[in-house]
Amino acid sequence: MLPIHYIDPVYRPPSEANSLILPLTDGCSWNRCAFCEMYTDPQKRFRARDEKEVEESLRQLGEMPESALIRRVFLADGDALALPTRRLLAALTNIRCYLPNVRRVSSYCLPRNLKKKSADEMREVAEAGLSLVYLGAESGDDTVLQKIDKGETYQSTVDALEKLGAARIQRSVMILNGLGGIRYSREHAYNSARLANATQPEYLAVLTLSFPRGEARFRAAFPEWEMPGIQGLFIEMRHFVESLELSRTVFRSDHASNWLSLRGTLGADKARLLAELERAIAAPDSAPLRPAWARGL
């Protein structure tokens, strides 16, 4: 058993499936996004973990023979970068001390949490070991961001991504297909592409908006929202992809929430991805869609 106290449910990006999950915080400091169900349970109220607790967990881990196999660490929960820089540096230093075989440390990131961190501070954090950040932009459209109570704007997200890029921290950006509903579908697609073009992230992922616990919370914030049909989602995705001007970004739209799985590198694979979308739009019944039961929702 790992010497780490977890508060369920624990969330991490799909690509961190084999990582050690190390909680530096619980919950999310914003926790108001209308679409998000991840940290709504009362036991997930935001708090910073005790610094000595984190170090002691790492020390005990380092004494376990299995620790030599740990290559990746994901800093949980949804908001580790809300911590002061000093605390981040202490945690990263302890990871390097007690788990010397770790090659990658990653975290979720809210753009708002980088506003008070200087470029020099972020370079220090990168040099201490943070190498990848997952940033849920959700949309590049200010109207959509306001509707979902994201607490961010196009510009605040650009500023955060540029600060991370300048520190040489890799950025994985997430956009939500369908988030603007039918009414704002085009604006959502075009402005999300504009966000990606302005920042050139190393990784770009598109998930489809879904509500495993129901739509009531989202609709209370965004009452005029209406989900596009499957074909409408593909058309929105086509608008998004055709508007992207990326030089070398790993693109994924293969999450369980997506009806159509797309993978490639942009811009090298842009024509192929658009052709796959065009075929799905023209003949959705014959497209290689994920069955509803397999969407894991």
N, C-alpha and C positions, 0 to 999 in steps of 0.2 A: 504494500500500500504506500502511495506517495505521501510524504510528510507535508502535504499542502491541504489547507481547508478550503473546499469548494462550496459555493452556494449555488445550488441548482435553480434554474437551468444554466448551463455554461455554453456560451456561444463562441464560435471562432470561424474564420473564413474557411471554405472548403479546402483550399490549398494548404491549410495548417493542420490537416488531419493527423499527421505524424509528429506534430510538434508538442513539446512540453507546454502546457498552458499554465502560466504563472500569473496569478491575480495580483496586480498592484493597486487596483481599485475594484469596487463593486458597483454595478449599475452604470448609469450614464448621467453626467452632470446637467445635460439639457433635458433629455427624456420627455420632450413635448412633440416630437414629430408625429403627425396624425396617422401615418401609415405603419409606424414601427410598433411591434408587439414584444420586442426582445426583453425589455427591462421594466415591464409594467407590474410585475409581481411585487408585493410589499417588501419581501425579503431582499429585493434587489435595489433598495434605495441607495442612492449614490453615497459612497464614502471612500476615503483613502484607507488602504490597509496599513497597519502599523509597520513602520520601517524595520523594527527589530524582528517582527514576525516574518517578513519577507526574507530577511537575511538568514534567519534560523532555518527556514524551509530550504533555502539553497544550500546551507551548510550541511544539513542532514542528507539532502539529495546527493551532494558531492561525496559523501561517505558510502553511498550504495554502489556496489560493483556495476549495476546497470547504467549508472550515470555516464559511463564512458561512451554509451551508445547515443546519447542525446546530442543531436546536431542542430536542432532548431528550437527556438523558444518564442512563444507568442505571449505578449504582455496583455493580460485581460484586466477588467472586463471591456466595456465599450469605450473607455475613456482614460487610458493610462497617461496620455500626454496632457491631461489636465493637471498633473502633478507639477510642482515646482521643478525647475531644471536641476537643482541640487539633488532632489530625491530620485529623479530619473538617472542621473549620473551615478548615484550610489548603487541603485539596483543593477545597472549595466556593469558596473565595476565588479559587483558581487557575482554576477553571472559569469564573467570572465575568470574570476578567482576560483569559484567552486565548480564550475562546469567548463573546463578549458577546451573541450572538444566542440563546443557550440560554434557554428559557422554563420548562423543567421538569427537575428532577433527582429521581431516585427510587432506591430501594434495597429489597432484602429486609431483613427484621428478625427476629431471635429475641427473644422477650420478655425472656429472661435478660440480654440485653445492655443493657437500659435500666435495670436495677436500680440500677446505680452512677451513672447519669446523672441529675442533678437536673432539676427542672422548668425552672429558669433555663437550664441547659445546652441542653436540648432547644429552648427558645425561641431561643437563639443559633443553633443549627443550622438551625432553620427560617428565621430572618432571613437567614442566609448563603446559603440557596437550596434546601435539601432540602424538597420540597413534597409528596411521596407516598411511602408505605412499604407494601410488600407483606408481610403477616404471615400465615404459615401456622399458623393455630390448630389445624387438623386436626379437633379435637373440643373440646366444652366439658365433656365427661364425664371426671372424674378417674380413674375405673377404666380407661377406654379409653386415656387419656393415659399411665397407668402401664404398661399392657400393651404399648404400642408404644415405650416408653422415650423419650418425648418430652422429658423433663426439665423439663416445665412442668405447671402446674395451671390449673384454671379461674381462680383468683384471680390468679396471676402473669400470665396473659394479659390479664385485665381491667385490671390495674394498668398494664401496658405500653400498652394501647390508650387508656386514659384519659390517660396522660402524653403520648402523641402527639397526642390530640385537644386537650388543653389548650394544646399548643404550636402548634395550628392546622396540623398536618401531616396531610394526608389519609391515610386508612387503607383499604387493600384487604385484606379478610380472606378466607382460604380455608378451607373445610370439605371433608372427604373423605367422600363417600357410600360406605357399605359398610364403613367402617373398624372399626366395632364388631362386625362379623359379625352373624350371626343372633341370637346370645345377647344382645348389648348394643345391638341396633338402635334400640329405642325410647329408651333412656337417652341414647344418642349423639345422636339427633335432637332430643330435648327440651332437653337441656343445651347443645347447640350453638346452638339458638335462644335459650336463656336468655342465653348469652354475647353474641350479637348484640344482643339487646334491651337488655342492660345497658350496651352501649358505643356503639350506634347508628353503626356505621361508614359511611363515605361509599360504599364499594363492598363487595359481598359476592359471593363466587364459590363454587360447589360443583363439585368434580371428582369423578370416580368412581375409587376405589382400583383400581390396576392394577399389574401386575408384568411389564414388558417383559423382565426378565432372570430371571424365575422367582420362585416363592413361598418358596423354601427359607429365606432369611434372615428373612423375616417370620414364618413358621411356627415357627421356632426360638424366637422371642421370645413368640409368641402362639399356642401349639399348639392351643388349643380353637377358634380362629377358623374360621368357615365362611362363605363368601361368600353373601350372599342372591342369589337368582335375579333376573332382570331385573325381574319384577313386585315382588319384595321390595324392590329398590332404589327403585322408584317409591313404594311404600308408605312406606318410610323418609323419602323426600323429601317426601311429603305431610304426614307428622307434623311434619317440620321447618318447612315453609312455613306450615302452619296455626298453628304456635306462634309465628311471628314477629310482633312488634309494632314495626314500624319506621316512622318518619315520612317519611324521604326518603333511601332507600338504593338505589343502582343495583345490581340483582341480575342475575347471569349464571350459567347452568349450560349453557354451550354449548361447553365445551372438547372436544377430540377424544375424550377418555375417556368422555364422557357419551353414553348411548344416546338420550336424549331431550333436545333442545335447548330451553332455557327462557331467556327474556329479559324483563326488565321493571323497573319501579321499585316498591319497596315503601315504604309500603303501597298506593299507587294501583292496582297491578296484581295484588294478592294474589288476588282472586276469580278473575280470568282464569287465573292460573297454577295455582291449585287445580283449576279446571275442566279444564285441559289434563292435569294429573296424573290426575284421576279417569277421564278418557277412556282414558288409557294403561293404567291399572290394570284397567279393565273389559274392554278389548279390545286387549291389547298387539300382537296380530297385525295390526291395522289402524291402529295408531298410526304417526306419521311418525318411525320410529326410524332412527338412523344405522346403515348396514350395518356389520357387523363389520369388513370390510376397510377401511372408511373411518375407523375409530377411531384410526388412526395409531399403534398400539401394537405 
